[in-house]
Amino acid sequence: MPVPGDTYSSLTLIREVGSVKHGRNNVKVWLCQCTCGRQLDVNQASLVKGEVPACKVCRRGPCVICGSEIENESFSVKRNTCSEECRKEQARRKSLKAYSKKVLKAPAHNREIYQRRLENDPAHNKERYARMKEREKDLSQEARDAIRTKRNRDSNNWRRLWLEEIKEKDPKKYQEWLRSSRKRRNEHYKKKELLSFMALSEKLKSKVKGDQDENDVTESR
């Protein structure tokens, strides 16, 4: 028979505090202390069977998003997020994970959907862009930067998955992409160097002209 001081999983019995109907029988209710220091009442049957091995906070564990303790007593012991914000973030991550798997299986998924929309509505892209800019107009610069960062990240993830697939399934197409990518990169650097050279030339021309003007003024004196 359980006595004060006995330990069941993470709970230590302090004293008997009453009884409760459990099935057809009355069973004792014990005041217990969890290893975390919290106290709770647990009926003896649940203790012996291991149905309540610890307090609710310890049974939930830390929040899977932020790592905080889940202390809200209204939450189920199966709840693994501490707040509504963390719950939404968890749902977002699950959705992104499912989406990533879908794109991994079919990297052209988004492109095909987008192409169908353009075929059905040629003005879709312009209207979509206009709506997007209208929504962003009232946002703070920080929020706009966050949106831009997310778009770039999503685009990079899509391209990475697409490249991994064609590298495995179509090596020839992958090599063509590499050649094209190197060509675009070289053209970009050449253009950048040309613009830099032109800017330097204009700067030198301005300096020479300034020196000539200064000499003309000196000679006129």
C-alpha positions in Angstrom: 0.0 0.0 0.0 1.3 3.5 -0.8 2.5 5.5 2.1 3.8 9.1 2.5 7.3 9.3 1.0 6.8 6.7 -1.7 7.8 7.8 -5.2 5.9 7.0 -8.4 7.8 8.1 -11.5 8.4 11.9 -10.9 5.8 12.2 -8.0 6.5 11.8 -4.3 3.5 11.2 -1.9 3.1 13.9 0.8 -0.1 13.0 2.5 -3.6 11.6 1.9 -6.2 14.3 1.2 -9.4 12.4 0.6 -11.0 9.9 -1.7 -12.7 9.8 -5.1 -15.0 7.4 -7.0 -12.9 5.5 -9.4 -15.0 3.0 -11.4 -17.1 1.1 -8.8 -14.7 1.7 -6.0 -13.6 4.7 -3.8 -9.8 5.3 -4.0 -7.5 7.5 -2.0 -6.4 10.9 -3.3 -2.8 11.9 -2.5 -1.2 15.3 -2.4 2.0 14.7 -4.4 5.1 16.8 -5.2 6.6 16.6 -8.7 10.4 16.7 -9.1 10.0 20.3 -10.5 8.5 21.4 -7.1 4.9 21.7 -8.2 2.2 20.0 -6.1 -0.9 18.3 -7.3 -3.7 15.9 -6.2 -3.6 12.5 -7.8 -5.9 9.5 -7.1 -4.1 6.3 -6.0 -5.2 4.2 -9.0 -3.7 6.7 -11.5 -0.4 6.7 -9.4 -0.1 2.9 -9.3 -1.0 2.4 -13.0 1.4 5.2 -14.0 -1.4 7.2 -15.7 -0.1 10.4 -14.0 3.7 10.2 -13.9 4.3 13.9 -13.3 2.6 17.3 -13.1 1.0 18.6 -16.3 3.8 21.1 -17.0 6.5 18.4 -16.9 4.3 16.0 -18.9 3.9 18.6 -21.7 7.6 19.3 -21.8 9.0 22.6 -23.1 7.4 24.4 -26.0 8.6 23.0 -29.3 8.9 26.5 -30.7 10.4 28.7 -28.1 11.4 26.3 -25.3 9.4 27.9 -22.6 7.4 25.9 -20.0 3.7 25.3 -21.0 2.0 26.5 -17.8 -1.5 27.3 -19.0 -3.7 24.9 -16.9 -6.5 25.0 -19.6 -4.2 23.3 -22.1 -4.2 19.5 -22.6 -1.2 17.5 -21.4 -0.6 16.7 -25.1 -0.3 20.3 -26.0 3.3 21.1 -27.1 3.2 24.9 -27.6 3.0 27.5 -24.9 0.9 30.2 -26.7 -1.3 31.0 -29.7 1.7 32.6 -31.4 3.8 29.5 -31.0 0.9 27.3 -32.1 0.6 29.3 -35.3 4.3 29.1 -35.9 4.2 25.4 -35.4 1.3 25.1 -38.0 3.3 27.3 -40.4 6.4 25.1 -40.1 4.3 21.9 -40.6 2.7 23.5 -43.7 6.1 24.5 -45.0 7.5 21.0 -44.4 4.6 19.4 -46.3 5.0 22.0 -49.1 8.8 21.2 -49.3 8.1 17.5 -49.7 5.6 18.3 -52.4 8.1 20.5 -54.3 10.8 17.9 -53.8 8.7 15.3 -55.5 7.6 17.7 -58.3 9.9 20.8 -58.4 7.9 22.2 -61.3 4.7 22.2 -59.2 4.6 26.0 -58.6 5.6 26.8 -62.2 2.9 24.6 -63.6 0.2 26.2 -61.5 1.5 29.7 -62.3 1.6 28.9 -66.0 -2.0 27.6 -65.9 -3.1 30.8 -64.2 -1.4 32.9 -66.9 -3.0 30.9 -69.6 -6.5 31.3 -68.0 -5.9 35.0 -67.2 -3.1 36.8 -69.1 -3.5 39.8 -66.8 -3.1 37.7 -63.7 0.6 38.6 -63.1 0.1 42.4 -63.4 -3.0 42.3 -61.2 -1.3 40.1 -58.6 1.8 42.4 -58.5 -0.4 45.5 -58.1 -2.4 43.9 -55.2 0.9 42.9 -53.6 2.4 46.4 -53.8 -0.9 47.9 -52.5 -0.8 45.6 -49.4 2.8 46.4 -48.7 2.4 50.2 -49.1 1.2 50.7 -45.5 3.7 48.3 -44.0 6.8 49.4 -42.1 10.2 49.2 -43.8 11.0 46.3 -41.4 8.0 44.4 -42.4 8.7 44.9 -46.1 12.3 43.8 -45.6 11.0 40.6 -43.8 8.6 39.8 -46.8 11.5 40.3 -49.3 13.8 38.1 -47.3 11.1 35.3 -47.1 10.5 35.6 -50.9 14.2 35.3 -51.6 14.5 32.3 -49.2 11.6 30.5 -50.8 13.0 31.2 -54.2 16.4 29.9 -53.2 14.8 26.7 -51.7 12.8 26.1 -54.8 15.9 26.5 -57.1 18.0 24.2 -54.8 15.3 21.5 -54.9 15.0 21.9 -58.7 18.7 21.6 -59.3 19.0 18.5 -57.0 16.3 16.8 -59.1 17.6 17.6 -62.5 21.2 16.7 -61.4 20.0 13.3 -60.5 17.4 12.7 -63.2 18.7 14.7 -66.2 22.6 15.3 -65.9 22.7 16.8 -69.4 20.1 19.5 -68.5 22.0 20.2 -65.3 25.3 20.7 -67.2 23.5 23.0 -69.6 22.2 25.0 -66.7 25.7 25.3 -65.2 27.1 26.6 -68.6 24.3 29.1 -68.9 24.8 30.2 -65.3 28.5 30.7 -65.8 27.8 32.7 -68.9 25.3 35.0 -67.2 27.7 35.5 -64.3 30.6 36.4 -66.6 28.4 38.8 -68.5 27.3 40.4 -65.3 30.9 40.9 -64.1 32.0 42.3 -67.5 29.1 44.8 -67.4 30.0 45.7 -63.9 33.6 46.3 -64.8 32.6 48.3 -67.9 30.3 50.6 -65.8 33.1 51.0 -63.2 35.6 52.0 -66.0 33.1 54.4 -67.5 32.5 56.0 -64.1 36.2 56.4 -63.5 36.6 57.9 -67.0 33.9 60.5 -66.3 35.6 61.3 -63.0 39.0 61.8 -64.7 37.4 64.0 -67.4 35.8 66.1 -64.8 39.1 66.5 -62.9 41.0 67.4 -66.1 38.3 70.0 -67.1 38.4 71.4 -63.6 42.2 71.8 -63.8 41.9 73.5 -67.2 39.3 75.9 -65.9 41.5 76.7 -63.0 44.5 77.3 -65.3 42.4 79.6 -67.6 41.4 81.7 -64.6 45.0 82.0 -63.4 46.2 83.1 -66.9 43.5 85.6 -67.3 44.7 87.3 -64.1 
